[in-house]
Amino acid sequence: MLLWILLLAESDKIDNSLFERYLHLLNIKKDAQTFELLKKTVSAHLIKIPFENISKLIFKKEGLHDIPDLETFLNGAEKYSFGGTCYTNNYYLYLLLEHLGYDIILCGADMNQEDVHIVSIVKINGREYLVDVGYAAPFYKPLARNLKSDYIIESGNERYVLKPPDKKNYSKMEHHIDGELKHGYTAKPLPRKIQDFKKIIEDSYADHSTFMNAIRITKFTENGSVSLRNLTLSETISGNTSNTKVSFNNLPEVIQNKFGMPTDKARAALTIVKELKDMFD
C-alpha cells in the first residue's frame, strides 16, 4: 500500500535528483520540448533499457507485487542491466517526459484483456504520437497517430503494423511473425493514472500469469536486437535474423553473455519459473 501511495504522488513530488540520474543513464540533456529531443529520448530509452521479466521474477521472489519505485528501477538498470515489462518501462518514461515538459498522457491498451498494456501519447506541434518502449518492439521513435494508411515497421522476420485510428479514435497495433498475426493491442487515447492499473499489475505476479511462466528479454541496438523467448535466442542485425536453441540449464550464462545480467540474478529468477509457456498462447 505504501508503494502505491508514493507512486500516486511521484509525478509531482519525485526527487529531481532521480530524474537527473535517469537522464544521465540515457545520456540525454534537458532542453526545450522539441520533437528531436522527444525522438532522441525514446530511442535512447529503447536501446539502454531492455524489456525483460528477470527483474520481475526476482521482485516476486522478494514479495513485491507492484512496479518498483523509480530508485529501484534505476538501480537495476545501472547495476544489473535490468529494465522491466510494459508497466515499468512505459510508466517511468511517461514520468520522465512529463518532467521534461511534454504534453503527455498515460493510456491503457487492450490485448486479450482490457488495460493489460499501457502506452503514452504525446501531443506536439499539433500532432499526436504514440510512445511505447514496453512492447519489446523496435519503436525507436514516436509513432504518428493521424494516419491515412497503415504504418509498417519491419524487423527481421517480424512486422509491426500501426493502423489509422478507428471510429473511437483508438489506435490498433498488430504484431506479425513470419507473415502470421501473432499479437497486438488497441491503445485508447484517454488520460489515466497509474493507480487505475493496480489490480492488473498485482495480477501479473500471480503464479499462473504470463511473466511468471516464461523468460522474455529483448535488448535493442542501433541496427538490430537480441531477444530471448524461453529457450529460443534470436539475433537480428541489419534486418537479418538468426535463431539458436538453448538449454534451460544454460540460461543464466546466456542471459549474462547476451544481456549483461549477472548469472546469480538469472538463477534466482529461474527458481520462480515452474513451466515455460508460449507467450502467444
Backbone hydrogen bonds, N-H to C=O, Kabsch-Sander energy under -0.5 kcal/mol:
donor,donor_aa,acceptor,acceptor_aa,energy
5,I,1,M,-2.0
6,L,2,L,-2.2
7,L,3,L,-2.6
8,L,4,W,-2.0
9,A,5,I,-0.9
9,A,6,L,-0.6
10,E,6,L,-0.6
10,E,7,L,-0.8
12,D,9,A,-0.9
13,K,9,A,-2.7
14,I,10,E,-2.1
18,L,15,D,-1.6
19,F,15,D,-0.9
20,E,16,N,-2.1
21,R,17,S,-2.0
22,Y,18,L,-2.3
23,L,19,F,-2.7
24,H,20,E,-2.2
25,L,21,R,-2.6
26,L,22,Y,-1.7
27,N,23,L,-0.6
27,N,24,H,-0.8
28,I,23,L,-2.8
34,T,32,A,-2.3
38,L,34,T,-1.8
39,K,35,F,-2.9
40,K,36,E,-2.4
41,T,37,L,-2.5
42,V,38,L,-2.4
43,S,39,K,-2.4
44,A,40,K,-2.4
45,H,41,T,-2.3
46,L,42,V,-2.4
47,I,43,S,-2.1
48,K,44,A,-2.7
49,I,45,H,-2.7
51,F,218,T,-2.2
52,E,50,P,-0.6
52,E,84,G,-1.4
53,N,216,R,-1.2
57,L,53,N,-2.3
58,I,54,I,-1.9
59,F,55,S,-2.6
60,K,56,K,-2.2
61,K,57,L,-2.1
62,E,58,I,-1.8
63,G,60,K,-1.3
64,L,59,F,-2.8
73,F,69,D,-2.4
74,L,70,L,-2.6
75,N,71,E,-2.7
76,G,72,T,-2.4
77,A,73,F,-1.9
78,E,74,L,-2.7
79,K,75,N,-2.8
80,Y,76,G,-1.9
81,S,77,A,-0.8
82,F,76,G,-2.1
84,G,50,P,-1.5
89,N,85,T,-2.4
90,N,86,C,-2.3
91,Y,86,C,-0.5
91,Y,87,Y,-1.3
92,Y,88,T,-2.2
93,L,89,N,-1.7
94,Y,90,N,-2.0
95,L,91,Y,-2.3
96,L,92,Y,-2.1
97,L,93,L,-2.8
98,E,94,Y,-2.3
99,H,95,L,-2.4
100,L,96,L,-1.9
101,G,98,E,-1.3
102,Y,97,L,-2.3
103,D,123,K,-0.5
104,I,102,Y,-1.1
105,I,121,I,-2.0
106,L,192,R,-0.5
107,C,119,V,-2.9
109,A,117,H,-2.4
110,D,186,T,-2.4
111,M,113,Q,-2.5
116,V,113,Q,-0.9
117,H,109,A,-1.6
119,V,107,C,-1.9
120,S,131,V,-2.2
121,I,105,I,-2.2
122,V,129,Y,-2.6
123,K,103,D,-2.8
124,I,122,V,-0.6
124,I,127,R,-2.6
127,R,124,I,-1.9
129,Y,122,V,-2.6
130,L,143,L,-3.3
131,V,120,S,-2.9
139,F,137,A,-2.3
140,Y,138,P,-1.5
143,L,130,L,-2.8
144,A,142,P,-0.6
145,R,128,E,-2.5
146,N,128,E,-0.5
147,L,145,R,-2.7
151,Y,162,L,-2.7
152,I,150,D,-0.6
153,I,160,Y,-2.8
155,S,158,E,-2.9
158,E,155,S,-2.0
159,R,176,H,-2.6
160,Y,153,I,-2.8
161,V,174,E,-2.4
162,L,151,Y,-2.9
162,L,160,Y,-0.5
163,K,161,V,-0.6
163,K,172,K,-2.9
166,D,170,Y,-2.1
169,N,166,D,-1.9
171,S,187,A,-2.4
173,M,185,Y,-3.2
174,E,161,V,-2.6
175,H,183,H,-2.3
176,H,159,R,-3.4
176,H,174,E,-0.5
177,I,180,E,-2.7
178,D,157,N,-2.9
180,E,177,I,-2.0
182,K,175,H,-2.9
183,H,175,H,-1.7
185,Y,173,M,-2.1
186,T,110,D,-2.2
187,A,171,S,-3.3
187,A,185,Y,-0.5
188,K,108,G,-2.4
190,L,188,K,-2.7
192,R,106,L,-2.4
196,D,193,K,-1.8
197,F,194,I,-1.6
198,K,195,Q,-1.4
201,I,197,F,-2.6
202,E,198,K,-2.4
203,D,199,K,-2.6
204,S,200,I,-1.3
205,Y,202,E,-1.6
206,A,203,D,-1.7
209,S,206,A,-1.8
212,M,209,S,-1.2
213,N,210,T,-1.7
217,I,228,L,-2.0
218,T,51,F,-2.8
219,K,226,V,-2.6
220,F,46,L,-0.8
221,T,224,G,-2.8
224,G,221,T,-0.6
225,S,236,T,-2.2
226,V,219,K,-2.4
227,S,234,S,-3.2
228,L,217,I,-3.1
229,R,227,S,-0.5
229,R,232,T,-2.5
230,N,215,I,-3.3
230,N,228,L,-0.6
232,T,229,R,-1.7
233,L,231,L,-0.5
233,L,244,T,-3.2
234,S,227,S,-3.3
234,S,232,T,-0.6
235,E,242,S,-2.5
236,T,225,S,-3.0
237,I,235,E,-0.5
237,I,240,N,-2.4
238,S,223,N,-2.9
240,N,237,I,-2.1
242,S,235,E,-2.2
244,T,233,L,-2.5
246,V,231,L,-2.4
250,N,247,S,-0.5
251,L,248,F,-1.3
254,V,250,N,-2.2
255,I,251,L,-3.0
256,Q,252,P,-1.9
257,N,253,E,-2.9
258,K,254,V,-2.7
259,F,255,I,-1.5
260,G,256,Q,-1.7
261,M,255,I,-1.3
266,A,262,P,-2.1
267,R,263,T,-2.8
268,A,264,D,-2.0
269,A,265,K,-2.2
270,L,266,A,-2.4
271,T,267,R,-1.1
272,I,269,A,-1.7
273,V,269,A,-0.6
274,K,212,M,-0.5
277,K,213,N,-3.1
277,K,275,E,-0.7
281,D,278,D,-1.5
